[in-house]
Amino acid sequence: MSIDFEIPSEAKAIREKVRKWVQEECIPAEKELDTKPLAEVLGPLRAKARARGLWCPWVPKEYGGMGLGPLANALVQMELGESMLGALSMNTQGPDDASMMTILAHGTEYQKEKFLKPLLNGDKRICFSMTEKAAGADATGMQTTAVKDGNENYVLNGEKWFSSSASVADMALVMAKTDPNAPRHKQYSTFIVELPNPGYKIKRNVANMAIEGPHDDVLHGGHSEIEIRDLKVPADNLLGGEGNGFAMGQHRLAYGRLRHGMHNVAKAQRALDMAVAHVTKRSTFGKLLADRQAVQFMLADCASELYIGRLMLLHIAYKAEKGLDIRQENSIAKIFHAHMVHKVIDTAIQLHGALGFSQYTPLAKWYTQVRSQRLVDGPDEVHKWKIGKNVIKAFREHGTTASAAGGDLL
Ligand SMILES: Cc1cc2nc3c(=O)[nH]c(=O)nc-3n(C[C@H](O)[C@H](O)[C@H](O)COP(=O)(O)OP(=O)(O)OC[C@H]3O[C@@H](n4cnc5c(N)ncnc54)[C@H](O)[C@@H]3O)c2cc1C
């Protein structure tokens, strides 16, 4: 008897199809971005992806997606992350996908028809505005308010900070306090806001440490600071009912964490491949770098980290397929993948020497981008705090911490 690591043939086939798609279409198309406008690259790429049935991987078939379950989706996302055009080509890019997930799960028929449909069709983009200067890791510190104005509208006032892709979005999910007297986690609601809107004013895209690439302004926009002043939102645009904003936000962030992890595995894999391609060609002091044990050790460390990262995702996917609670594993994996990708890219830069530090490979850009992974969707320390509490709880309940340390099924 053994654990069956054989991937079901259907999932394997779709992974092969996506792998081919990324390697043969997306990665070569990246070069075109140097000379062509984004629409001329992404438009035809998306049309081709769709024609091959590669579109919105986890979205149910009745909504036009591929209807993949957690395992097949994880395998697909682990391929897509190798190219900056991968997820975009199949309309499964963050932050849009997590918001699509929220509207799909909690939207009314009207909201699905009016807002979700164009998102799923790839005609529109959406951003998520939760964080404020006053409140990030502890989102319950949000100050933005939503006050009902008769039965027709809510009026929102406040500010938001680091709303990714707001400047390229056609709509935003905005969280605001609807009931200051409710229990802490029931005070907030989420609204679908159509953009542009005079009440939702992008003050600036916040300059940050990530190196910009061609078309980033249109591809991802920036991370915007937003002034919300007398923003009128129709009551029909309240998503999921009053007081449910916080719970819905956590649900979307949970998927975002996993998707980041999957893309991080893919990115780390590409970085390791690049490192090996380099050291198998480059000689110093009369010997190929690949033949140096010190270099082999560096590659071994990266391979080990990638192996752990992959196994974590497969274990989480397995639990998700069975409908089991994945919160503890998701937090552990979120931290691990954020550090893993940083470490592997760092090693790849080191082995490329000055070339790695230059902008002639994507490594430098990735290095500056992935640093944010330790902050977004909850910083390391907040996840560690939760993980640690669960470890103690498990010990108190079972006399061993195993169930909180990946051992619940083992
Ligand atoms: C690239 C990027 C994209 C983002 N995109 C979005 C987006 O689209 N929408 C959105 O709403 N937000 C977004 N954010 C915001 C992100 O969710 C917050 O930055 C994150 O939640 C941390 O909040 P903060 O920055 O206010 O840090 P704070 O809450 O001020 O925390 C600062 C630091 O304090 C430490 N800390 C906090 N709490 C604890 C604790 N309990 N115990 C120990 N240490 C602790 C951590 O080290 C933490 O990094 C984005 C951020 C970045 C960097």
The ligand as an SDF file (V2000), in Angstrom:
LIG
                    3D

 53 58  0  0  0  0  0  0  0  0999 V2000
    2.2830   44.8290   -3.7640 C   0  0  0  0  0  0  0  0  0  0  0  0
    1.0970   44.9850   -2.8550 C   0  0  0  0  0  0  0  0  0  0  0  0
   -0.1730   44.8300   -3.3730 C   0  0  0  0  0  0  0  0  0  0  0  0
   -1.2890   44.9970   -2.5590 C   0  0  0  0  0  0  0  0  0  0  0  0
   -2.5360   44.9240   -3.1130 N   0  0  0  0  0  0  0  0  0  0  0  0
   -3.6380   45.1830   -2.3570 C   0  0  0  0  0  0  0  0  0  0  0  0
   -4.9450   45.2280   -2.9450 C   0  0  0  0  0  0  0  0  0  0  0  0
   -5.1150   44.9990   -4.1280 O   0  0  0  0  0  0  0  0  0  0  0  0
   -5.9860   45.5510   -2.1540 N   0  0  0  0  0  0  0  0  0  0  0  0
   -5.8580   45.7980   -0.8310 C   0  0  0  0  0  0  0  0  0  0  0  0
   -6.8510   46.0860   -0.1770 O   0  0  0  0  0  0  0  0  0  0  0  0
   -4.6230   45.7770   -0.2430 N   0  0  0  0  0  0  0  0  0  0  0  0
   -3.5110   45.4900   -0.9770 C   0  0  0  0  0  0  0  0  0  0  0  0
   -2.2530   45.4960   -0.4000 N   0  0  0  0  0  0  0  0  0  0  0  0
   -2.1060   45.8070    1.0020 C   0  0  0  0  0  0  0  0  0  0  0  0
   -1.7060   44.6130    1.8420 C   0  0  0  0  0  0  0  0  0  0  0  0
   -2.7930   43.7430    1.9950 O   0  0  0  0  0  0  0  0  0  0  0  0
   -1.1820   45.1640    3.1710 C   0  0  0  0  0  0  0  0  0  0  0  0
    0.0420   45.8160    2.8830 O   0  0  0  0  0  0  0  0  0  0  0  0
   -0.9490   44.0800    4.2140 C   0  0  0  0  0  0  0  0  0  0  0  0
   -2.1670   43.5710    4.6610 O   0  0  0  0  0  0  0  0  0  0  0  0
   -0.1760   44.6340    5.3970 C   0  0  0  0  0  0  0  0  0  0  0  0
   -0.7920   45.7970    5.8960 O   0  0  0  0  0  0  0  0  0  0  0  0
    0.0700   47.1360    6.1450 P   0  0  0  0  0  0  0  0  0  0  0  0
    0.8880   47.3640    4.9270 O   0  0  0  0  0  0  0  0  0  0  0  0
   -0.8300   48.2060    6.5710 O   0  0  0  0  0  0  0  0  0  0  0  0
    1.0240   46.7720    7.3140 O   0  0  0  0  0  0  0  0  0  0  0  0
    0.7280   46.9120    8.9550 P   0  0  0  0  0  0  0  0  0  0  0  0
   -0.6480   46.4490    9.1930 O   0  0  0  0  0  0  0  0  0  0  0  0
    1.0570   48.3180    9.2740 O   0  0  0  0  0  0  0  0  0  0  0  0
    1.8170   45.9720    9.4710 O   0  0  0  0  0  0  0  0  0  0  0  0
    3.2090   46.3020    9.3380 C   0  0  0  0  0  0  0  0  0  0  0  0
    4.0440   45.1310    9.7910 C   0  0  0  0  0  0  0  0  0  0  0  0
    3.8220   44.9070   11.1700 O   0  0  0  0  0  0  0  0  0  0  0  0
    3.9700   43.5320   11.4600 C   0  0  0  0  0  0  0  0  0  0  0  0
    2.7320   43.0630   12.1000 N   0  0  0  0  0  0  0  0  0  0  0  0
    1.4600   43.4390   11.8570 C   0  0  0  0  0  0  0  0  0  0  0  0
    0.5940   42.8150   12.6710 N   0  0  0  0  0  0  0  0  0  0  0  0
    1.3470   42.0030   13.4680 C   0  0  0  0  0  0  0  0  0  0  0  0
    1.0550   41.0840   14.5280 C   0  0  0  0  0  0  0  0  0  0  0  0
   -0.1950   40.8460   14.9180 N   0  0  0  0  0  0  0  0  0  0  0  0
    2.0930   40.4350   15.1270 N   0  0  0  0  0  0  0  0  0  0  0  0
    3.3670   40.6570   14.7310 C   0  0  0  0  0  0  0  0  0  0  0  0
    3.6940   41.5110   13.7300 N   0  0  0  0  0  0  0  0  0  0  0  0
    2.7170   42.1510   13.1090 C   0  0  0  0  0  0  0  0  0  0  0  0
    4.2190   42.8180   10.1150 C   0  0  0  0  0  0  0  0  0  0  0  0
    5.6140   42.6380    9.9530 O   0  0  0  0  0  0  0  0  0  0  0  0
    3.7140   43.8030    9.1050 C   0  0  0  0  0  0  0  0  0  0  0  0
    4.3470   43.6710    7.8370 O   0  0  0  0  0  0  0  0  0  0  0  0
   -1.1190   45.3100   -1.1950 C   0  0  0  0  0  0  0  0  0  0  0  0
    0.1760   45.4400   -0.6740 C   0  0  0  0  0  0  0  0  0  0  0  0
    1.2770   45.2900   -1.4760 C   0  0  0  0  0  0  0  0  0  0  0  0
    2.6530   45.4450   -0.8910 C   0  0  0  0  0  0  0  0  0  0  0  0
  1  2  1  0
  2  3  1  0
  2 52  2  0
  3  4  2  0
  4  5  1  0
  4 50  1  0
  5  6  2  0
  6  7  1  0
  6 13  1  0
  7  8  2  0
  7  9  1  0
  9 10  1  0
 10 11  2  0
 10 12  1  0
 12 13  2  0
 13 14  1  0
 14 15  1  0
 14 50  1  0
 15 16  1  0
 16 17  1  0
 16 18  1  0
 18 19  1  0
 18 20  1  0
 20 21  1  0
 20 22  1  0
 22 23  1  0
 23 24  1  0
 24 25  2  0
 24 26  1  0
 24 27  1  0
 27 28  1  0
 28 29  2  0
 28 30  1  0
 28 31  1  0
 31 32  1  0
 32 33  1  0
 33 34  1  0
 33 48  1  0
 34 35  1  0
 35 36  1  0
 35 46  1  0
 36 37  1  0
 36 45  1  0
 37 38  2  0
 38 39  1  0
 39 40  1  0
 39 45  2  0
 40 41  1  0
 40 42  2  0
 42 43  1  0
 43 44  2  0
 44 45  1  0
 46 47  1  0
 46 48  1  0
 48 49  1  0
 50 51  2  0
 51 52  1  0
 52 53  1  0
M  END
$$$$
